Every structure is written in structure tokens, then in C-alpha cells.
């Protein structure tokens, strides 16, 4: 450590594996991506998490932003009426259920946050439609 340089704090959790995205890659509506949710505040998610993309690729490419719903395997979401179970998780959490948190829509700069494709690829059509329907119950877009 260089004298006078601030000490780095070790992360409490190991980082999730990141896959390299091709230079031309742009997140598409219905894709599941990895995104770093830090910095966060209050009850917001933090760290690297999967996210279900709601915004179309044309918007994502033009603005550099992505609008989506975070995903988690936290078991307490089984009783959350706004968390949609979408099947088993992938990788080291394969024994857990994956939930889309429909009550926490987010907008992130996907390029600055180093978004990458998630091994899950795309959410099934029926699950995606259901996630959008749950979100619409909250925000009531007509």
C-alpha cells in the first residue's frame, strides 16, 4: 500500500461472474442482464444483480440508459405480492428460486455500469408478460 493512499475495503460478497459483452451489444427488451446497482441508498438493491430489461434496444442504444426490474434469489420474496417467481436461478444459486421485483423499476446507465448479458439470456414470453402486468398494477399505465 502506498503511504497516504486510502485503504481499500474488501467486498463482503464475492463478485458474480461477468461475461464480456461484444462491443456492438445493446440490451434488448426481455433480456436478463447483469448490472451493478451501486451506489444505492436506503432499501434499494446494491451490488451486482440480474435485471429484466423493459426498455427496447432502440431506446437503450440511443440514450445509454436501460429501464428494468431487478432480480434476486432472496427467499423472503416468496411472500412478496410484487415479486414474481420466474423459475430456478442459474449458476451457483441454481437451487434457489429467481424473483423479478416488479415494485422496484430502475433506470441505469448500462454502459457506465458495465452491464453484461446474463447466462439466462431472455425471460420466457409468458413470464415477461406477467412481470409487465404486475408492474402495471402498480403504475397503472393505460
VENCORFEN-V936311 format. One record per backbone hydrogen bond with DSSP energy under -0.5 kcal/mol. NH is the residue of the N-H (numbers start at 1). CO is the residue of the C=O. If there is no record, write none. Layout:
nh = <NH/NH>
co = <CO/CO>
This chain:
nh = <5/25/30/31/32/33/33/34/35/36/37/37/44/49/51/52/53/53/54/55/60/61/62/63/64/66/68/69/70/71/72/77/78/79/80/81/83/84/84/85/86/89/89/93/94/96/98/99/100/101/101/102/102/104/106/108/110/110/111/113/114/115/116/118/121/122/123/128/129/130/131/132/133/134/135/136/137/138/138/139/140>
co = <2/22/53/28/121/31/51/116/49/113/35/47/41/35/33/69/31/51/67/67/56/57/58/59/60/108/106/52/104/50/99/74/75/76/77/79/80/82/100/83/98/93/96/90/91/93/87/72/84/70/99/82/100/101/68/66/64/108/64/109/111/110/34/32/118/120/30/124/125/126/127/128/129/130/131/132/133/134/135/135/136>
